[in-house]
């Protein structure tokens, strides 16, 4: 069994109380026994003072007829009122025994050693001492002098008294003390148990509160009663828990703020990385445009001239292949220049829904869109967007063409416009094959493309992101609820460049 603080307090305090009670009762018993012994001695000395003259009158100096039955009955009647008297003996002043009857008043053992009263022979007043018998019994011995009519001392009377009355009273007292001790000990133990419980219950509550705090339950509080140290400790615990909860709330709030700042820094870092990449591509584009674009243009011109004069079908096909590849080279260099070009922006207030519908209407006549359904539901009036209409149209055209190419000319494209606070949301998604989640970010890198080599250069989405970021927005890829790709564009309505 675990020895808890409450059990320790109960055991130690109850043990101390029981020990104090036992010591107190032992001291009371000893003191009472002494008082009763002293009282017995005083009482029996008084009896000896009274009985000695009566005995002297009874014998009248004639001790020869004292052992007769009639005489014994008279003596018994004379001395029977003292229940503690065991025996008496009459001595002369010289110490000779004048009358020594047997123990006719009490059936108790008497001392078998020779009696010597020289210690009291010369006493003029009754004297006493205690005799210890071999069996442990005690007797009170009193020697009282008797005086004649002339006032002279004529004899001594030795009395023996038992301690039975004292012992009976001691037995009764012990029983009374035992009953009182049991009642007192029971009350003391009950009081100690209540006191121990009053101490341990707040400690148990504090322990449970500390465990709750350790589990993270910082809203824990414990009740405090009174004005003692435990109540003060409980109040201090509640203040600590409240302070911890407040600090945790502040830490969570700051952690959320730091997470937001960290996300913004990551976003800025990603944009810086993309800007560095675009800057590198821009430098490459400048060199390519000067070093490749002119020779490719010359090759393209000569090939077109040769094609006009060529009559052989085989050579004509070769020339057409040369022309196609030259045009592809010029398309790549043009894309690089478009990616690196900064240029002046012609910003104005744009009705974004009108611009989107105009862009759709310009693409629908193309052969690629003949079997594609484009859905743009009516939207509530949106605030005008301040930006470069040509560049936003270029972004929309590129995204719609990508969606149509992913559908391979057959399917549905959904568009959605929505205002979200200070941002304008444009969503374009389709029911095509979609984009692998690992490629949601890679598709915006220069020269990365999921199309065939003959269908794209991998620069379109990079240019789209660059144009959107110039307008204070962002573009991300995702998965459409219809199973295809999703392009989500955020444009800042607060942009006023």
ZAKE-834537 format. One record per atom (N, C-alpha, C): x, y, z. Coordinates in steps of 0.2 Angstrom, whole numbers, padded with zeros to 4 digits, always signed. Example, Ala and Ser with C-alpha at 12.3 -4.5 7.8 and 13.67 -1.06 7.14 Angstrom:
<keros>
+0066-0028+0039+0062-0022+0039+0066-0016+0039+0064-0011+0035+0068-0005+0036+0064+0000+0039
</keros>
This chain:
<keros>
+0004-0006+0000+0000+0000+0000+0004+0006+0000+0003+0011-0004+0007+0017-0005+0005+0021+0001+0011+0024+0004+0010+0028+0010+0010+0035+0008+0004+0038+0007+0003+0044+0004+0004+0049+0010+0004+0056+0008+0005+0061+0013-0001+0061+0018-0007+0060+0016-0013+0060+0020-0012+0054+0025-0010+0048+0023-0009+0042+0028-0003+0044+0032+0002+0047+0030+0008+0049+0034+0005+0054+0040+0002+0059+0038-0001+0064+0043-0006+0060+0048-0010+0056+0045-0014+0052+0050-0011+0048+0055-0006+0044+0052-0002+0039+0056+0002+0043+0062+0006+0048+0059+0010+0052+0064+0006+0055+0069+0001+0059+0067-0003+0063+0072-0007+0058+0076-0010+0053+0074-0014+0049+0078-0009+0045+0083-0004+0043+0081+0001+0040+0085+0003+0044+0091+0005+0051+0089+0007+0056+0094+0001+0057+0099-0005+0057+0097-0011+0058+0101-0012+0053+0106-0012+0046+0103-0012+0040+0107-0007+0040+0112-0001+0042+0110+0005+0042+0115+0004+0047+0121+0001+0053+0119+0000+0058+0124-0006+0056+0129-0011+0053+0126-0016+0050+0130-0014+0045+0135-0010+0040+0132-0007+0035+0137-0003+0038+0142+0001+0042+0141+0006+0045+0146+0001+0049+0151-0004+0053+0148-0008+0057+0153-0012+0052+0157-0015+0047+0155-0019+0042+0159-0014+0039+0164-0008+0037+0162-0003+0034+0166-0001+0038+0172+0000+0045+0170+0001+0049+0176-0005+0050+0180-0011+0051+0177-0017+0052+0182-0018+0045+0186-0016+0039+0183-0017+0033+0187-0012+0033+0193-0006+0035+0192-0001+0035+0197-0002+0040+0202-0005+0046+0200-0006+0051+0205-0012+0049+0209-0017+0046+0206-0023+0044+0210-0021+0039+0215-0017+0034+0212-0015+0029+0217-0011+0031+0223-0007+0036+0222-0003+0039+0227-0008+0043+0232-0013+0047+0229-0018+0050+0233-0022+0045+0237-0024+0040+0234-0028+0035+0238-0024+0032+0243-0018+0030+0242-0014+0027+0247-0013+0032+0253-0012+0038+0251-0011+0043+0257-0017+0044+0261-0023+0044+0257-0029+0044+0260-0030+0038+0265-0029+0032+0262-0029+0026+0266-0025+0027+0273-0019+0029+0272-0015+0030+0278-0018+0035+0283-0020+0040+0281-0023+0045+0285-0029+0042+0289-0033+0039+0284-0039+0036+0287-0038+0031+0292-0033+0026+0291-0032+0021+0295-0028+0023+0302-0024+0029+0301-0021+0032+0307-0027+0034+0312-0032+0038+0308-0037+0040+0312-0041+0034+0316-0042+0029+0312-0045+0023+0315-0041+0020+0321-0034+0020+0320-0030+0018+0326-0031+0022+0332-0031+0029+0331-0032+0033+0336-0038+0032+0340-0044+0030+0336-0050+0029+0339-0051+0022+0342-0048+0017+0339-0049+0010+0341-0044+0009+0347-0039+0012+0348-0034+0010+0353-0037+0011+0360-0039+0017+0361-0042+0018+0368-0048+0013+0369-0052+0011+0364-0058+0007+0365-0055+0000+0367-0050-0002+0363-0047-0009+0365-0045-0009+0372-0041-0003+0374-0039-0003+0381-0045-0004+0386-0050+0000+0385-0056-0001+0389-0059-0008+0389-0059-0011+0383-0062-0018+0382-0058-0023+0386-0051-0023+0386-0047-0028+0390-0047-0026+0397-0046-0020+0399-0046-0017+0406-0040-0021+0410-0035-0022+0406-0029-0025+0408-0029-0033+0409-0034-0036+0407-0035-0043+0408-0035-0046+0401-0029-0049+0399-0029-0052+0393-0030-0060+0393-0031-0063+0399-0031-0070+0399-0038-0073+0396-0043-0069+0397-0050-0072+0395-0051-0069+0388-0046-0067+0384-0047-0063+0378-0049-0068+0372-0046-0074+0373-0047-0079+0367-0053-0083+0367-0058-0082+0372-0064-0085+0372-0068-0083+0366-0073-0088+0364-0077-0086+0358-0081-0080+0359-0084-0079+0365-0088-0073+0366-0084-0067+0366-0078-0067+0369-0074-0062+0368-0072-0060+0361-0071-0065+0357-0069-0064+0350-0075-0060+0346-0081-0063+0348-0087-0059+0345-0088-0052+0347-0086-0051+0353-0086-0044+0355-0081-0039+0351-0075-0042+0351-0070-0039+0347-0072-0038+0340-0075-0043+0337-0077-0042+0330-0082-0037+0329-0087-0037+0334-0092-0031+0333-0089-0025+0334-0083-0024+0338-0080-0018+0340-0076-0015+0334-0073-0020+0330-0068-0017+0325-0071-0019+0318-0077-0022+0317-0079-0024+0310-0081-0018+0306-0082-0012+0308-0084-0007+0304-0078-0005+0299-0072-0007+0301-0066-0006+0296-0065-0012+0292-0067-0012+0285-0066-0018+0281-0059-0019+0279-0055-0014+0280-0048-0015+0278-0043-0018+0283-0046-0019+0290-0042-0021+0295-0041-0029+0294-0035-0031+0294-0033-0038+0294-0031-0041+0301-0028-0038+0305-0025-0041+0311-0023-0035+0316-0024-0036+0322-0021-0032+0327-0017-0036+0332-0012-0033+0335-0008-0036+0341-0007-0031+0346-0007-0033+0352-0006-0028+0358+0001-0030+0361+0005-0025+0362+0012-0026+0365+0012-0022+0371+0017-0024+0375+0018-0020+0381+0023-0015+0379+0025-0010+0383+0029-0005+0382+0036-0008+0381+0038-0014+0384+0044-0017+0383+0045-0021+0377+0039-0022+0373+0039-0026+0367+0037-0033+0367+0034-0034+0373+0031-0041+0374+0024-0041+0372+0023-0047+0368+0016-0048+0366+0011-0049+0371+0006-0045+0372+0001-0046+0377-0005-0050+0374-0007-0048+0368-0013-0052+0365-0011-0052+0357-0012-0058+0354-0010-0059+0347-0015-0064+0344-0021-0061+0343-0026-0066+0340-0025-0067+0332-0027-0073+0330-0026-0074+0322-0030-0069+0318-0029-0070+0312-0032-0065+0307-0039-0066+0306-0043-0064+0311-0050-0066+0311-0055-0061+0307-0052-0056+0305-0056-0051+0301-0055-0052+0294-0049-0054+0291-0048-0055+0284-0044-0061+0283-0046-0065+0278-0043-0071+0276-0037-0070+0271-0033-0065+0273-0027-0064+0269-0020-0066+0272-0015-0068+0268-0009-0070+0271-0006-0065+0275-0002-0067+0280+0001-0062+0284+0009-0063+0284+0013-0058+0285+0020-0059+0285+0022-0065+0290+0026-0069+0288+0029-0075+0292+0035-0073+0295+0038-0067+0294+0044-0066+0298+0043-0063+0304+0048-0063+0309+0047-0060+0316+0045-0053+0316+0041-0051+0320+0038-0044+0320+0043-0040+0325+0044-0035+0323+0049-0030+0326+0045-0023+0327+0044-0021+0333+0041-0014+0333+0045-0009+0336+0051-0011+0337+0056-0006+0340+0056+0000+0337+0055+0000+0330+0055+0006+0326+0050+0011+0328+0045+0008+0332+0039+0013+0334+0038+0012+0341+0042+0009+0345+0041+0008+0352+0041+0014+0356+0045+0019+0354+0045+0025+0358+0041+0031+0355+0037+0029+0350+0033+0034+0347+0027+0036+0352+0025+0042+0352+0020+0045+0356+0014+0046+0352+0014+0045+0345+0009+0046+0341+0009+0040+0336+0003+0039+0333+0003+0033+0328+0008+0034+0322+0012+0029+0321+0016+0029+0315+0015+0023+0310+0017+0024+0304+0015+0019+0299+0021+0017+0294+0020+0012+0291+0025+0010+0286+0021+0004+0282+0024+0003+0275+0021-0002+0271+0025-0008+0271+0021-0014+0272+0025-0020+0271+0024-0023+0264+0029-0026+0262+0028-0030+0255+0029-0037+0256+0023-0041+0255+0023-0048+0256+0027-0052+0250+0029-0058+0251+0032-0061+0245+0028-0062+0239+0021-0063+0240+0017-0063+0234+0015-0057+0230+0018-0051+0232+0017-0045+0229+0012-0041+0233+0009-0044+0238+0003-0040+0241+0006-0035+0246+0003-0030+0247+0005-0024+0251+0001-0024+0257+0004-0022+0263+0000-0021+0269+0002-0015+0273-0003-0011+0276-0001-0005+0279+0000-0007+0287+0006-0006+0289+0007-0007+0297+0007+0000+0300+0003+0000+0306+0002+0006+0310+0003+0004+0317+0007+0007+0321+0008+0006+0328+0006+0012+0332+0001+0011+0336-0002+0017+0340-0001+0015+0347+0001+0020+0351+0002+0020+0358-0005+0021+0362-0005+0017+0368-0011+0018+0372-0009+0021+0379-0013+0026+0382-0011+0029+0388-0016+0028+0393-0013+0027+0399-0017+0026+0405-0020+0032+0408-0024+0031+0414-0028+0037+0417-0023+0043+0419-0017+0041+0421-0012+0046+0423-0008+0049+0417-0010+0047+0411-0007+0050+0405+0000+0046+0403+0002+0041+0407+0008+0037+0405+0006+0032+0399+0011+0031+0396+0010+0026+0390+0011+0019+0393+0005+0015+0392+0005+0008+0395+0006+0002+0390+0004+0003+0384+0005-0002+0379+0005+0001+0372+0007-0003+0367+0007-0002+0360+0002-0007+0356-0002-0004+0351-0006-0009+0347-0004-0008+0340-0002-0014+0337+0000-0014+0330-0006-0017+0326-0007-0013+0321-0013-0014+0316-0010-0016+0309-0013-0021+0306-0012-0022+0299-0018-0021+0294-0017-0017+0289-0023-0015+0285-0021-0017+0278-0026-0020+0274-0025-0022+0267-0026-0016+0263-0024-0016+0256-0025-0011+0251-0030-0013+0246-0035-0018+0248-0040-0020+0244-0044-0014+0241-0046-0010+0246-0050-0005+0244-0047+0000+0239-0041+0001+0240-0037+0005+0235-0036+0001+0228-0035-0005+0229-0034-0009+0222-0041-0009+0219-0046-0010+0222-0053-0010+0219-0054-0004+0216-0053+0002+0219-0054+0008+0216-0049+0009+0210-0043+0007+0210-0039+0007+0205-0041+0003+0199-0044-0003+0200-0047-0007+0195-0053-0003+0191-0057+0000+0196-0063+0003+0193-0060+0010+0189-0055+0013+0192-0052+0019+0188-0049+0017+0182-0046+0011+0181-0043+0009+0175-0048+0007+0170-0053+0004+0172-0059+0003+0167-0062+0009+0165-0063+0014+0169-0065+0021+0167-0061+0024+0163-0054+0024+0164-0049+0027+0160-0049+0024+0153-0049+0017+0153-0049+0013+0147-0055+0016+0142-0061+0016+0145-0067+0018+0142-0066+0025+0139-0063+0030+0144-0062+0037+0142-0057+0037+0136-0052+0033+0137-0046+0033+0132-0049+0030+0125-0053+0025+0125-0056+0023+0119-0060+0028+0115-0064+0032+0119-0068+0037+0117-0064+0043+0114-0059+0045+0118-0055+0050+0117-0051+0048+0111-0048+0042+0110-0044+0040+0105-0048+0040+0098-0054+0037+0099-0059+0037+0093-0060+0044+0090-0062+0049+0095-0063+0056+0093-0057+0059+0090-0051+0058+0093-0045+0060+0091-0043+0058+0084-0044+0051+0083-0043+0048+0076-0047+0051+0071-0054+0052+0073-0059+0055+0068-0057+0062+0067-0055+0066+0072-0052+0073+0071-0046+0073+0066-0041+0069+0068-0035+0068+0064-0037+0067+0056-0042+0062+0055-0043+0060+0049-0047+0066+0045-0051+0069+0048-0054+0075+0045-0049+0081+0044-0044+0082+0048-0039+0087+0047-0034+0085+0041-0033+0078+0041-0028+0076+0036-0032+0076+0029-0038+0075+0029-0042+0075+0023-0043+0083+0021-0044+0087+0026-0044+0094+0024-0037+0097+0021-0032+0093+0023-0025+0095+0020-0024+0092+0013-0026+0086+0013-0024+0082+0007-0029+0083+0001-0035+0085+0002-0040+0086-0004-0037+0092-0008-0035+0098-0005-0033+0103-0009-0026+0101-0013-0022+0097-0009-0016+0094-0013-0018+0090-0019-0023+0086-0018-0025+0081-0023-0028+0086-0029-0031+0091-0027-0034+0095-0033-0028+0099-0036-0023+0101-0032-0017+0104-0035-0013+0099-0040-0013+0093-0038-0010+0088-0042-0013+0086-0048-0020+0086-0048-0024+0085-0054-0023+0091-0058-0023+0097-0056-0022+0103-0060-0015+0103-0063-0010+0101-0060-0003+0101-0063-0003+0096-0068-0006+0090-0067-0006+0085-0073-0010+0087-0079-0016+0091-0077-0020+0094-0083-0016+0099-0087-0012+0103-0083-0007+0108-0086-0002+0104-0091+0001+0099-0088+0006+0095-0092+0003+0092-0098-0004+0090-0098-0007+0088-0104-0009+0093-0109-0008+0100-0107-0009+0105-0112-0016+0108-0110-0020+0106-0105-0026+0109-0103-0025+0116-0099-0023+0121-0103-0021+0127-0099-0027+0131-0096-0033+0129-0098-0039+0133-0095-0041+0130-0088-0037+0125-0086-0038+0122-0079-0038+0127-0074-0043+0127-0069-0043+0131-0063-0045+0126-0057-0043+0128-0051-0045+0124-0045-0048+0128-0040-0053+0126-0037-0057+0130-0032-0052+0131-0026-0053+0137-0023-0049+0139-0017-0054+0141-0012-0053+0139-0006-0057+0141+0000-0053+0143+0006-0056+0148+0009-0052+0150+0015-0046+0155+0013-0042+0156+0018-0037+0161+0018-0030+0158+0020-0030+0151+0020-0024+0148+0023-0019+0148+0017-0013+0144+0019-0008+0144+0014-0010+0140+0008-0014+0134+0009-0016+0130+0003-0021+0134-0002-0025+0139+0001-0029+0143-0003-0025+0148-0007-0020+0151-0004-0015+0155-0007-0011+0151-0013-0009+0145-0011-0006+0141-0017-0011+0140-0022-0017+0138-0021-0022+0137-0026-0023+0143-0030-0024+0149-0027-0024+0155-0031-0018+0157-0035-0012+0155-0033-0006+0156-0037-0006+0151-0043-0008+0145-0041-0009+0140-0047-0014+0143-0052-0019+0145-0050-0024+0148-0055-0021+0154-0059-0018+0158-0056-0014+0164-0059-0009+0161-0064-0005+0156-0062+0000+0153-0066-0004+0150-0073-0009+0146-0072-0013+0143-0077-0015+0148-0082-0018+0154-0079-0021+0159-0083-0015+0162-0087-0010+0164-0084-0004+0167-0087-0001+0162-0093-0001+0156-0091+0001+0151-0097-0003+0151-0103-0010+0151-0101-0015+0151-0107-0014+0157-0111-0013+0163-0107-0012+0169-0111-0006+0169-0115-0001+0167-0112+0006+0166-0116+0005+0161-0122+0002+0156-0121+0001+0151-0126-0003+0154-0132-0009+0158-0130-0013+0161-0135-0008+0166-0139-0004+0170-0135+0000+0175-0139+0005+0172-0143+0008+0166-0141+0013+0162-0145+0010+0160-0151+0003+0157-0150+0000+0154-0156-0001+0160-0161-0004+0166-0158-0005+0171-0163+0002+0174-0166+0007+0174-0162+0013+0176-0166+0016+0171-0170+0015+0164-0169+0017+0159-0173+0013+0159-0180+0006+0161-0179+0002+0162-0185+0005+0168-0190+0007+0173-0186+0009+0179-0190+0016+0177-0193+0020+0174-0189+0027+0172-0192+0026+0167-0198+0021+0163-0197+0020+0158-0203+0017+0162-0209+0013+0167-0208+0011+0171-0214+0017+0175-0217+0021+0178-0212+0027+0181-0215+0032+0176-0218+0033+0170-0215+0037+0165-0218+0034+0163-0225+0028+0162-0226+0025+0161-0232+0026+0166-0237+0025+0173-0235+0026+0178-0239+0033+0179-0242+0038+0177-0237+0045+0177-0239+0047+0172-0244+0044+0166-0242+0045+0160-0247+0042+0162-0254+0036+0165-0254+0033+0168-0260+0038+0173-0264+0040+0178-0260+0045+0183-0263+0051+0179-0265+0054+0174-0261+0060+0171-0263+0059+0167-0270+0053+0164-0270+0051+0160-0277+0051+0165-0282+0048+0171-0281+0047+0176-0286+0054+0179-0288+0059+0180-0283+0065+0182-0285+0069+0177-0289+0068+0170-0287+0071+0165-0291+0069+0165-0298+0062+0166-0299+0059+0166-0306+0062+0172-0309+0062+0178-0306+0065+0184-0309+0072+0183-0311+0076+0180-0307+0083+0179-0309+0083+0174-0315+0079+0169-0315+0079+0165-0321+0077+0169-0327+0072+0173-0326+0069+0177-0332+0075+0182-0334+0079+0184-0329+0084+0189-0331+0089+0185-0335+0091+0179-0333+0096+0175-0337+0093+0174-0344+0086+0172-0344+0083+0171-0351+0084+0177-0355+0082+0183-0351+0082+0189-0355+0089+0190-0358+0095+0189-0354+0101+0190-0357+0103+0185-0363+0100+0179-0362+0101+0174-0367+0097+0176-0373+0091+0179-0372+0087+0181-0378+0090+0187-0382+0093+0191-0378+0096+0197-0381+0102+0194-0386+0106+0189-0383+0111+0187-0388+0108+0183-0393+0103+0179-0392+0100+0174-0397+0097+0179-0403+0094+0184-0401+0091+0188-0406+0096+0191-0410+0101+0193-0408+0107+0196-0412+0110+0191-0416+0112+0185-0413+0116+0180-0416+0113+0175-0420+0106+0174-0419+0103+0169-0423+0097+0172-0427+0094+0177-0425+0088+0179-0428+0089+0181-0435+0095+0185-0436+0096+0188-0443+0098+0182-0447+0103+0178-0445+0105+0172-0450+0099+0168-0452+0095+0167-0447+0089+0162-0448+0084+0166-0453+0084+0173-0452+0079+0177-0457+0082+0176-0464+0089+0176-0465+0092+0176-0471+0090+0169-0474+0091+0164-0470+0090+0157-0473+0083+0156-0475+0078+0159-0471+0071+0158-0472+0070+0162-0479+0073+0168-0480+0072+0171-0486+0074+0168-0492+0080+0165-0492+0083+0161-0498+0079+0155-0499+0076+0152-0493+0072+0146-0494+0066+0147-0498+0063+0153-0496+0056+0154-0499+0057+0156-0507+0063+0159-0508+0065+0161-0515+0066+0154-0519+0070+0150-0516+0071+0143-0520+0064+0139-0520+0060+0140-0516+0054+0136-0516+0049+0139-0522+0050+0145-0523+0046+0148-0529+0048+0145-0536+0055+0144-0536+0058+0142-0543+0059+0135-0543+0057+0131-0538+0058+0124-0538+0052+0120-0541+0054+0115-0545+0048+0112-0549+0048+0104-0546+0054+0102-0544+0054+0095-0541+0050+0095-0534+0046+0090-0534+0042+0089-0528+0046+0087-0522+0051+0083-0523+0055+0081-0517+0059+0087-0514+0062+0091-0519+0066+0097-0516+0061+0102-0513+0055+0102-0516+0050+0107-0513+0049+0105-0506+0048+0099-0505+0046+0096-0498+0052+0098-0493+0058+0097-0496+0064+0099-0492+0064+0106-0490+0063+0110-0495+0063+0117-0494+0057+0119-0489+0051+0116-0490+0046+0118-0485+0048+0116-0478+0052+0110-0477+0054+0108-0470+0059+0114-0468+0063+0116-0472+0068+0121-0470+0064+0127-0468+0059+0129-0472+0055+0135-0470+0052+0134-0463+0049+0128-0462+0045+0127-0456+0050+0128-0450+0056+0125-0450+0061+0125-0445+0063+0132-0444+0064+0136-0449+0066+0143-0448+0061+0147-0445+0055+0146-0447+0049+0149-0443+0049+0147-0436+0050+0141-0434+0050+0138-0427+0056+0142-0424+0062+0143-0427+0067+0146-0423+0065+0153-0422+0062+0157-0427+0060+0164-0426+0055+0164-0420+0050+0159-0420+0045+0159-0415+0049+0158-0408+0054+0154-0407+0057+0153-0401+0061+0160-0399+0064+0163-0404+0068+0169-0402+0063+0175-0400+0057+0174-0404+0052+0179-0402+0049+0178-0395+0048+0172-0393+0046+0171-0386+0051+0173-0381+0057+0172-0383+0062+0174-0378+0062+0181-0377+0062+0185-0383+0062+0192-0382+0055+0195-0379+0050+0191-0380+0044+0193-0376+0044+0192-0369+0048+0186-0367+0049+0185-0360+0054+0190-0356+0059+0192-0360+0063+0197-0357+0061+0204-0358+0056+0206-0362+0055+0213-0364+0051+0216-0358+0053+0222-0356+0050+0225-0351+0045+0230-0354+0047+0235-0357+0043+0240-0361+0038+0244-0357+0035+0248-0361+0030+0253-0358+0023+0249-0358+0020+0250-0352+0013+0247-0352+0008+0253-0353+0003+0251-0357-0003+0256-0358-0009+0254-0353-0008+0257-0347-0013+0255-0342-0020+0259-0343-0025+0256-0341-0032+0259-0342-0037+0255-0338-0043+0258-0337-0048+0254-0333-0051+0249-0338-0051+0243-0336-0053+0237-0340-0060+0234-0337-0065+0233-0341-0070+0229-0339-0068+0222-0341-0066+0218-0335-0063+0212-0336-0068+0207-0339-0074+0207-0338-0079+0202-0341-0080+0204-0348-0080+0210-0350-0081+0212-0357-0074+0210-0361-0068+0211-0358-0062+0209-0361-0062+0201-0362-0064+0197-0357-0064+0190-0357-0069+0188-0363-0075+0191-0364-0080+0189-0369-0077+0190-0376-0074+0196-0376-0071+0198-0383-0065+0193-0385-0061+0191-0380-0056+0186-0381-0059+0179-0383-0064+0177-0380-0067+0171-0382-0070+0171-0389-0073+0177-0390-0076+0178-0397-0071+0178-0403-0065+0180-0401-0060+0180-0406-0057+0174-0407-0058+0169-0403-0055+0162-0403-0060+0157-0406-0066+0158-0405-0071+0153-0407-0071+0151-0414-0070+0156-0419-0070+0155-0426-0064+0150-0428-0059+0149-0424-0053+0145-0426-0055+0138-0426-0052+0134-0430-0053+0127-0431-0052+0123-0425-0048+0125-0421-0046+0122-0414-0052+0122-0410-0056+0127-0410-0062+0128-0405-0069+0126-0408-0069+0123-0414-0075+0121-0418-0079+0116-0414-0076+0111-0410-0080+0106-0407-0079+0107-0399-0077+0113-0397-0076+0115-0390-0081+0119-0387-0084+0118-0382-0089+0122-0379-0086+0127-0373-0087+0133-0374-0084+0138-0369-0090+0141-0365-0090+0139-0358-0095+0142-0354-0092+0148-0349-0096+0153-0350-0094+0159-0346-0101+0162-0343-0103+0160-0337-0109+0162-0334-0109+0169-0333-0115+0172-0333-0116+0179-0331-0114+0180-0324-0111+0186-0322-0108+0187-0316-0111+0194-0313-0111+0195-0307-0113+0201-0304-0108+0207-0307-0110+0213-0307-0106+0218-0309-0099+0218-0305-0094+0218-0308-0087+0218-0305-0084+0225-0306-0080+0227-0301-0077+0234-0302-0072+0233-0308-0070+0239-0311-0066+0239-0317-0059+0238-0314-0055+0234-0318-0048+0233-0317-0043+0237-0320-0038+0240-0317-0033+0244-0320-0027+0241-0322-0026+0240-0329-0020+0237-0331-0020+0238-0339-0015+0234-0342-0014+0234-0349-0018+0228-0352-0023+0231-0356-0028+0226-0359-0025+0221-0364-0020+0224-0368-0016+0219-0372-0013+0213-0369-0009+0215-0363-0006+0210-0360-0010+0205-0356-0016+0207-0353-0020+0203-0350-0024+0198-0356-0025+0201-0361-0028+0197-0367-0023+0192-0369-0017+0194-0369-0012+0189-0371-0012+0183-0366-0012+0184-0360-0013+0179-0355-0019+0175-0356-0025+0178-0357-0031+0174-0358-0030+0170-0364-0028+0173-0370-0027+0169-0376-0023+0163-0375-0017+0164-0372-0012+0158-0371-0016+0153-0367-0019+0154-0361-0022+0149-0357-0028+0146-0361-0032+0149-0364-0037+0146-0368-0035+0142-0373-0029+0144-0377-0026+0139-0382-0023+0133-0379-0020+0134-0373-0017+0128-0370-0023+0123-0368-0029+0126-0365-0034+0121-0363-0037+0118-0370-0038+0121-0375-0040+0118-0381-0036+0113-0384-0029+0114-0384-0024+0109-0386-0024+0103-0381-0025+0104-0375-0026+0098-0370-0032+0094-0372-0038+0098-0374-0044+0094-0376-0043+0091-0383-0038+0092-0386-0037+0090-0393-0043+0091-0398-0046+0097-0396-0051+0100-0401-0058+0098-0399-0059+0094-0393-0066+0092-0392-0066+0092-0384-0072+0095-0381-0073+0095-0374-0076+0102-0372-0075+0103-0366-0078+0109-0363-0073+0113-0359-0074+0120-0359-0070+0124-0355-0074+0129-0351-0073+0129-0345-0077+0133-0340-0073+0139-0338-0076+0145-0338-0073+0151-0335-0077+0154-0329-0074+0157-0325-0078+0160-0319-0074+0166-0317-0078+0171-0315-0076+0178-0313-0079+0179-0306-0074+0181-0301-0077+0183-0295-0072+0188-0291-0075+0192-0287-0072+0197-0283-0070+0194-0276-0064+0194-0274-0062+0192-0267-0059+0197-0263-0062+0201-0260-0059+0207-0257-0056+0212-0261-0050+0213-0261-0046+0217-0265-0043+0214-0271-0045+0207-0272-0042+0204-0278-0048+0202-0282-0046+0201-0289-0051+0198-0294-0048+0191-0296-0053+0187-0296-0051+0180-0297-0054+0178-0304-0050+0175-0308-0052+0172-0315-0050+0165-0315-0055+0160-0316-0053+0153-0316-0055+0150-0323-0050+0146-0325-0051+0143-0332-0049+0136-0331-0054+0131-0332-0053+0124-0331-0057+0120-0336-0055+0114-0337-0058+0110-0343-0059+0103-0340-0061+0099-0345-0062+0092-0343-0057+0087-0347-0051+0090-0348-0046+0086-0352-0042+0081-0347-0036+0079-0349-0032+0075-0345-0030+0078-0339-0029+0084-0338-0027+0087-0332-0019+0088-0332-0017+0090-0326-0009+0091-0325-0008+0086-0319-0002+0083-0319+0000+0079-0313+0002+0084-0307+0000+0083-0301+0001+0088-0296+0009+0090-0295+0013+0085-0296+0020+0087-0296+0022+0092-0301+0018+0093-0306+0020+0098-0311+0016+0105-0311+0013+0106-0305+0009+0112-0304+0013+0118-0304+0020+0117-0302+0024+0123-0302+0029+0123-0307+0031+0117-0310+0036+0116-0315+0034+0119-0322+0027+0119-0323+0025+0121-0330+0026+0128-0331+0027+0132-0325+0028+0139-0326+0036+0141-0327+0040+0136-0327+0047+0137-0328+0049+0137-0336+0053+0141-0338+0055+0142-0345+0057+0136-0348+0055+0134-0354+0056+0129-0358+0054+0122-0356+0049+0122-0350+0046+0116-0348+0039+0116-0351+0038+0110-0354+0032+0109-0357+0029+0102-0357+0023+0101-0356+0020+0094-0356+0017+0092-0363+0018+0097-0368+0016+0096-0375+0021+0092-0379+0019+0090-0385+0024+0087-0389+0029+0093-0392+0035+0090-0394+0040+0095-0396+0038+0100-0401+0033+0097-0406+0031+0101-0411+0025+0106-0410+0022+0106-0403+0017+0110-0402+0018+0116-0397+0024+0116-0394+0026+0122-0390+0033+0122-0389+0035+0128-0386+0042+0130-0384+0043+0129-0377+0037+0129-0373+0038+0129-0365+0039+0136-0362+0037+0141-0366+0038+0148-0364+0032+0152-0363+0026+0149-0365+0020+0152-0364+0018+0154-0357+0018+0149-0353+0015+0150-0346+0020+0154-0342+0027+0154-0344+0032+0158-0341+0030+0165-0342+0028+0167-0349+0027+0173-0350+0020+0176-0347+0015+0171-0347+0009+0173-0343+0010+0175-0336+0014+0171-0332+0016+0172-0325+0019+0179-0325+0024+0180-0329+0027+0187-0329+0022+0193-0330+0018+0192-0335+0013+0197-0336+0008+0198-0330+0006+0193-0327+0001+0193-0322+0005+0196-0316+0011+0194-0314+0015+0197-0308+0016+0205-0310+0017+0207-0316+0018+0214-0317+0011+0218-0315+0006+0215-0315+0000+0218-0313-0002+0217-0305+0003+0215-0302+0002+0214-0294-0002+0208-0293-0002+0203-0297-0006+0197-0296-0002+0190-0296-0005+0185-0297-0002+0178-0297-0006+0173-0301-0003+0168-0303-0006+0163-0307-0004+0156-0304-0008+0152-0303-0007+0145-0300-0011+0140-0304-0008+0134-0304-0011+0128-0307-0014+0123-0302-0019+0120-0304-0022+0115-0299-0026+0110-0303-0031+0106-0300-0035+0101-0303-0042+0104-0303-0045+0103-0309-0052+0105-0310-0057+0100-0307-0062+0103-0304-0068+0098-0302-0071+0094-0307-0069+0096-0313-0072+0091-0319-0066+0086-0321-0061+0086-0318-0056+0081-0319-0050+0084-0323-0050+0089-0326-0045+0092-0331-0041+0097-0327-0038+0102-0330-0033+0106-0327-0037+0113-0325-0034+0116-0320-0037+0122-0318-0031+0127-0317-0033+0133-0320-0028+0139-0320-0032+0145-0316-0029+0147-0311-0032+0152-0306-0028+0158-0306-0031+0164-0309-0027+0170-0309-0030+0175-0304-0026+0178-0300-0028+0183-0295-0025+0190-0298-0029+0195-0299-0027+0201-0301-0029+0206-0295-0024+0211-0294-0025+0216-0288-0030+0221-0291-0035+0222-0287-0040+0228-0289-0037+0235-0286-0032+0234-0282-0029+0240-0279-0023+0243-0283-0021+0239-0288-0016+0241-0292-0017+0247-0296-0013+0252-0295-0014+0259-0298-0007+0261-0301-0004+0258-0305+0002+0260-0308+0001+0264-0314
</keros>
